[in-house]
Amino acid sequence: MNRISRLCLAALCLLLCHQVARAQSKQVEGNVLAKDKSPLVGVTVALKGGTSGTQTDANGHFKLQVPNATNAVLIFSFIGYTRHEEPVTGRSVISIVLEEDQKKLEEIVVVGYGQQKKKDVTGSIASVSSKAIQEVPVTNAQQALQGRTPGVDVVSNSAKPGDEPTVRIRGTRSLSAGNDPLYVIDGIPYSGSLNDIGPGTIQSMEILKDASATAIYGSRGANGVVLITTTRGKTGRPVVTYSGSYGMVKNLGQTDLMNGAQFAEMRREAYRTIGRYNDNNRDSSDKAIFVPQEYDGIRKGTNTDWQKLLLSTGYQTNHSIGVNGGTEKTKYAVGLGYFKDQGVLKLQSYERYNINISLDQMIGSRVKVGATMLASYSNRKGETYNGINNAIRMLPISSPYDDNGNLITFPNNDSNLPNPLLDYVSGNRVENRKRFRLFTSLYGEVEIIDGLKYRLNVGPDISQYNYGLFQGKNNFDLLIGGGDATASKTSGETIAYTVENVVTYNKTFNKKHNIGFTGLYSVQRQRGDSSTANVRGVLVESQEYYNLGQAMNVTGVGSSLGTWTILSYMGRLNYGYDDRYLVTLTMRADGSSRFAPGQKWGYFPSIAAAWNMTNEQFLKNSRNISNLKLRASFGRIGNTGIDPYATQGLLARIPYSFGGKGVLGYTPQMLRNPNLTWETTTSFDAGLDFGFFKDRLTGTIDFYKQKTTDLLMPFLLPYSNGFNSVLQNVGATSNTGWEAALTGIIIDNPNGFNWSMDVNFSRNRSKILELMGGKKEDIGNGWFVGQPTYVYYDYNKIGIWQTSDKYDGLNYKPKPGEIKVEDTNGDKKIDASDRKILGTPQPDWTAGMTQRLSYKNFELSVVAFARVGGMVKSDFYQNTNTLFGRFNNLNINYWTPTNPTNEFPRPNANQERPVNYQSLSYFDGSFFKIRNISLSYALPEATVKRMQMQDLRFNVSVKQPLILAPYRQKYKGVDPEDVNVIGIDAPATWMLQFGVNARF
């Protein structure tokens, strides 16, 4: 055979092989249905042993190219259904029905150091899914929790970009130590700002609330635990996702201040009160009480809205792109994100860049390793800037600009009222906080024998920040009293690591006895140091805070170092019998470097039991009851509650004269107490989980009671000791409450209209049981035995003194128009003993609701939140209600001889504030908010396929479109939501947002 013949024969063989391979490769399609023949959306269809895969569409349909249709096997997997393997055997069409997983995999929840089926959970745990997190535009993870689960109280501190809310789980326990929950991300305890973690990277959040659930974290679980799981890879071909949004942010309202005419009349009335205004000669009187600029403004009818000049339309933009996929051996996920929140005050903004990478790799059949990296860089501007506080003091009768359009430094010729618009001049005020964080979770897991696993978790965590503030000599703050330009710079670094050794064993004996054991040995260490410098007299203002050495004076230099370590041992035993009776025993021992020798170790046990009544014979065949579980738990958890070195005492440097010379020495600043030990919370919880009508109606009810003892708080000492207090373990508090959550699928029509609803309710009562030295009250701190942990203790305003009121018997003679407060003890005089407990910020109850409606390709969600009862204290009514006449005032109904109101007192030019002015600032704190309304539309499947995409949807949402509250509608406030005091700061906002989500 010649060479040409051999080449032709080889070519023919190659052609035949290609045709055979082409004949074996084919496209396989079909439908995946549930038992009731409804389509299942999002089912993963993967080629066994290969890298290709897909997901079912909105109709439960899939298409997949199979290279070897004769021997190929397809794997169908979906949360809540049993994993199914289907041989192709040369077929082109394959349709299957997935069976519901009797183990309720859709209810698998993350618990401490592992996962559990929800039906096997004995503690009180609530879950928030990624879908719920994405339903409301948020800056950080805490905001996503508000109103979504019972027992979790999330309160915004301000509307400043980058501010984080306060989170309380089942109330406050400690009076002086921390009440923040512990956050755990991918198994590693996390401290610091959650702004560093983009909400788009979060897959789910679990909230551990009772002792059984939190005792596994021992000394850090007293205030509850929030477990955050980030996005991980999935089996199947690579899937690319993009999510983008842009929203216009506007202030929800303005503080209702007096306009020009109202202010002028208020100042006139203030001078009438002291007899220095003659209404018979108004022009002459006006010239006497108004400076020339003000008098000129009144004649011209000037009416400047200073708030409006500072406020503008802000924006919020959020973009993220991700890729995930993998095989049965290797799974990966990569994401990039960008977020910016530009506030309605142009000097305030928050900007963040973040990246997340996760990798899970099987090595053989028994070894698994993986890593998660979360990195972020952020810049927050204007965190201490308070332009609104500056603006609301300005007089509406003054003009910010002269006739040439230049800013007037002192529009009223008042050194305490410089022009707040000067802060907006480039370079007059510069404030930045730049942060970098790298949070990493590494693990290696080996299955030693069937059911026995060892896992090593290592979590390095590095964060750095640089803060700088520059205020030029024409800055608002420095113009008050005068002064040279100032600058300050602070930098810090925190390095932490966690190393955990975890052993787990799970085994089922005789099909009825299930035993699970978790053992832990871990160490966590954190080291943080910072330094700061402050200077005055920055001659070249363009240098801002970047060249402090050139300033004329150094006004302060400081540095600090803080290191702490926690060593822990933990054991947890789970036993279940016949899927009916469940018991969990936990013991954790923590040793903290914060305490002195002999006091370092704390021991935290818990026990929990549950009864799955659904699996009892009398309920097994019930058509209406699909789940009924009764559970109870009891345990003890702790709180370190003090800063490092607090037990060692502190020294302070002090200058003094020695031998006629000035020298430096040291004097004790804080007494040491080597006997300090843990705050301890003993907790009881009883709960009922239920599901009816094939889980179309599900929910949970909980009752809990907690007692915290050995509170870490200052014990008052006689001043003769040289110290007024020493930190000791004294006092006790309690929290008692009810919680309920309900989820209902009201209408379920796969091809038409669907409607589901989540509702939750919480009621918590905190109480102080014991104070230091057996005292019944500590008035200075506002602590009273038998009362909530935070109360408002003040005079009670009962009206305004009228000209017709009788003063007989009083030891003082009030003037008509002054505030009338209650004489609580009836001794005919008003003094400190007449103060009383007016109320508490603790609400009577809180509730949240999420409504989800869909029709074909449209989806609508409405998220609402309510807080009913409780009291708020408003700084607006205390600090912007002086009725003095020097600054602008809230637009209130004040008393005059011709307007004898009982609402607010008479203006008085001789007093900087009304007598008992603080009694004006207490209001009903109830409110109802619609947090978000979102409408989305998904393009039809055929259109998306022509675009070579899997999914494309557009959405529009309105954030915080409605607030109903007495403080807002009746008392002209803006937003009653705040922790304890409604401060004068950036105003509440609402946002109209447009977004797009795509999957390729």
Buried (B, 14 or more C-beta within 10 A) or exposed (E): EEEEEEEEEEEEEEEEEEEEEEEBEBEBBBBBBBEEEEBBBEBBBBBBEBBBBBBBBBBBBBEBEBEBBEEBBBBBBBEBBBEBEBEBEBBEEBEBBBEBBEBBBBBBBBBBBBEBBBBBBBBBBBBBEBEBBBBBBBBBBBBBBBBBBBBBBBBBBBBBBBBBBBBBBBBBBBBBBBBBBBBBBBBBBBBBBBBBBBBBBBBBBBBBBBBBBBBBBBBBBBBBBBBBBBBBBBBBBBBBBBBBBBBEBBBBBBBEBBBBEBBBEBBBBBBBBEEBBEEEEEEEBBEEBBEEBBBBBBEEEBBBBBBEBBBBEBBBBBBBBBBBBBBEBBBBBBBBBBBBBBBBBBBBBBBBBBBBBBBBBBEEEEEBBBBBBBBBBBBBBBBEBBBBBBBBBBBBBBBBBEEEEEBBEBBBEBEEBBBBBBBBEEEBBBBBBBBBBBBBBBBBBBBEEEBBBBBBBBBBBBBBBBBBBBBBBBBBBBBBEEBBBBBBBBBBBBBBBBBBEBBBBBEEEEEEEBBBBBBBEBBBBBBBBBBBBBBBBBEEBEBBBEEBEEBEEEEEEEEEEEEBBBBBBBBBBBBBEEBBEBBBBBBBBBBBBBBBEEBBBBBBBBBBBBBBBBBEEEBEEEEEBBBBBBBBBBBBBBBBBBEBBBBEBEEEEEEEEEEEEEEEEEEEEBBBBEEBBBBBBBBBBBBBBBBBEBBBBBBBBBBBBBBBBBBBBBBBEEEEEEBEBBBBBBBBBBBBBBBBBBBBBEEEEBEEEBBBBBBBBBBBBBBBBBBBEEBEBBEEBBBBBEBBBBBBBBBBBEBBBEEEEEEEEBEEEBEBBBBBBBBEEEEEEBEEEBBBBBBBBBBEBBBBBBBBBBEEEEBBBBBBBBBBBBBBBBBBBBBBBBBBBBBBBBBBEBBBEEEBBEBBBBBBBEBEBBBBBBBBBBBBBBBBBBBBBBBBEBBEBEEBEEEEBBBBBBBBBBBBBEBEBBBBEEBBBBBBBBBBBBBBBBBBBBBBBEBBBBBB
